[in-house]
Amino acid sequence: MDTDVSQLPFPSYAGRHFNDIEMRPRKHDLFILSIFLFMAGRIYCATYAKSGVTPGMLTPFSGIITRLYQAGGADFPTTQTPPVTNMISEPTILSKNIGWIEVVCGGMFSGKTEELIRRARRAQFAGQRVVIVKPEIDKRYDEVNVVSHNATALPGIVAATADQIVLMTGNAEVICIDEAQFFDNRLVDVANTLANSGKRVIIAGLDMDFEGKPFEPMPELLAIAEYVTKLHAICAESGMPANYSQRVVESEQRILVGESEAYEPRARHCFRPPVDAPKRKKTIAFNQYAEVADPKKPAAASNTDEVQKNNPVEPEQHKPVKKDRRVEKNKPVKKDKPVDHS
């Protein structure tokens, strides 16, 4: 049954098509809507402003929420809650029986062994049982001790293969493995075994060889590690941060244990594999160019003294002070007493 439009309770719309109806808001409708937005903004500010809600959480509704804030008389918070860091270089000590793997990587002369020794010393100072292992092939500075390029050393244990590390660690809580690139690929499984048994495993090694290619087993260790630290040296040619190890002696062997006479740190734009001429400058001793004051010699004139010497300031001339005559005018004038001539 069709409905007669003329019988609807809207006489102004009778006989007109729906598309012809003007849907313009009236003034009192806008006023009611503004009051609603104002109250909604106030409620939102009071309810959710202190809960840490940030614009990143409300991306789909950022426009609506911002208008609610503005209608409520408040600005939308622009500072977000500090994000949780992805990974940190050195973890805090967690509960017991929980292990993890830390990898310190980088090029030659970047301080990998020095960082390994620093973490080992900290753990030892905390009363933890620490074992330091080095590969048998590394005999550059000492056959047993773990020594950095800066002559920092700690007593170590020599292992011929990665499987021997499990037998040597025993009841140690912290296991430090230096020069991991010289071990076989079994080191990945050994590190996982030690970490799963609740031990903290710290591994240091080169991540790339002299040709700039990944140095196994370091890529696999970087993948399974919870914490990774990438160190850089200073390029011997440009002075920029260096992450490559440039070989400067003629040799095609991938494993060539050497020091500064065989390798140099290089930046990306200065790295020329496989072999390049040495660019390293002569080492300068510490404090060689420091100026030490001699107590017998007079102190050097400062910049302020030189400025005053070039621009002398004339002494201020004191001018005589003029008497204020205004005060004397107000004083009564004394008359001379008459002289008695009798």
Residue pairs with C-beta under 8 A, 6 or more apart in sequence:
5 13
5 14
5 15
6 14
6 15
8 14
13 21
25 33
34 71
37 67
37 68
37 71
38 71
38 72
38 73
40 68
40 71
40 72
41 67
41 68
41 69
41 70
41 71
41 72
41 73
41 74
42 72
42 73
43 72
44 65
44 68
44 69
44 72
45 69
45 72
45 74
49 74
49 77
52 81
53 77
54 77
54 80
54 81
55 62
55 76
55 77
55 78
55 80
56 80
58 65
65 76
66 76
69 75
69 76
70 76
87 226
87 227
87 228
88 227
89 227
89 229
90 102
90 119
90 227
90 229
91 100
91 102
91 226
91 227
93 126
94 100
96 198
97 198
98 198
99 194
99 195
99 196
99 197
99 198
99 199
99 200
99 201
100 195
100 200
100 201
100 225
100 226
100 227
101 191
101 192
101 195
101 201
101 203
101 221
101 224
101 225
101 226
101 227
102 119
102 200
102 201
102 202
102 203
102 225
102 226
102 227
102 228
102 229
103 180
103 203
103 204
103 205
103 218
103 221
103 222
103 225
103 227
103 228
103 229
104 112
104 115
104 116
104 202
104 203
104 204
104 205
104 229
104 231
105 112
105 204
105 205
105 206
105 207
105 218
105 222
105 228
105 229
105 230
105 231
106 112
106 206
106 207
106 230
106 231
106 232
106 233
106 243
107 206
107 207
107 208
107 232
107 233
107 242
107 243
107 244
107 245
107 265
107 266
108 206
108 233
108 245
108 263
108 264
108 265
109 149
109 233
109 260
109 263
109 265
110 231
110 232
110 233
110 242
110 243
110 265
111 148
111 231
111 233
112 178
112 204
112 205
112 206
112 231
113 146
113 147
113 148
113 149
113 152
113 178
113 179
113 204
114 148
114 149
114 150
114 152
115 204
115 229
115 231
116 132
116 146
116 176
116 178
116 202
116 204
117 146
117 148
117 152
117 153
117 154
119 176
119 202
120 130
120 132
120 154
120 174
120 176
120 202
121 154
123 130
123 173
123 174
123 200
124 130
128 173
128 174
129 171
129 172
129 173
129 174
130 172
130 173
130 174
130 175
130 176
131 157
131 168
131 169
131 170
131 172
131 174
131 175
131 176
132 146
132 154
132 155
132 156
132 157
132 176
132 178
133 156
133 157
133 158
133 159
133 165
133 168
133 169
133 175
133 176
133 177
133 178
134 144
134 146
134 156
134 157
134 158
134 159
134 177
134 178
134 179
135 158
135 159
135 160
135 178
135 179
135 182
135 183
136 158
136 159
136 160
137 182
137 255
137 257
138 178
138 179
138 182
138 257
139 257
140 147
140 257
140 258
140 259
141 147
141 151
141 153
142 153
143 158
144 155
144 156
144 157
144 158
145 153
145 154
145 155
145 156
146 153
146 154
146 155
146 156
146 176
146 178
147 153
149 259
149 260
156 178
157 168
159 165
159 168
159 183
161 183
161 184
161 186
162 183
162 184
162 185
162 186
162 187
162 189
162 190
163 186
163 190
165 175
165 177
165 187
165 190
165 194
166 190
166 193
166 194
169 175
169 194
169 199
172 199
173 199
173 200
174 199
174 200
174 202
175 194
175 199
175 200
175 201
175 202
176 202
176 203
176 204
177 183
177 187
177 191
177 201
177 202
177 203
177 204
177 205
178 204
178 205
179 204
179 205
179 206
180 187
180 203
180 204
180 205
180 217
180 218
180 221
181 205
181 206
181 209
181 215
181 216
181 217
181 218
182 205
182 255
182 257
183 217
184 217
185 216
185 217
185 220
187 203
187 217
187 221
188 217
188 220
188 221
188 224
191 201
191 203
191 221
191 224
192 224
194 201
195 201
203 221
203 225
205 215
205 218
205 221
206 215
206 218
206 245
207 214
207 215
207 218
207 219
207 222
207 230
208 214
208 215
208 243
208 244
208 245
209 215
209 245
209 254
210 245
210 246
210 247
210 254
210 256
210 263
210 273
210 274
211 273
211 274
212 244
212 271
212 273
222 228
230 243
232 241
232 242
232 243
233 241
233 242
233 243
233 265
234 240
234 241
234 242
234 265
235 241
235 242
235 265
235 266
235 267
235 270
236 242
236 246
236 264
236 265
236 266
236 270
236 278
236 279
236 280
236 281
237 264
237 266
237 267
237 270
237 279
238 267
238 269
238 270
240 267
240 269
240 270
241 267
242 265
242 266
242 267
242 270
243 267
243 268
244 265
244 266
244 267
244 268
244 271
245 263
245 264
245 265
245 266
246 263
246 264
246 265
246 266
246 270
246 271
246 272
246 273
246 276
247 256
247 262
247 263
247 273
247 274
247 275
247 276
248 261
248 262
248 263
248 264
248 275
248 276
248 277
248 278
249 256
249 258
249 261
249 262
249 275
250 275
251 262
251 275
252 274
256 262
260 280
264 278
264 279
264 280
266 272
266 276
270 279
293 299
301 309
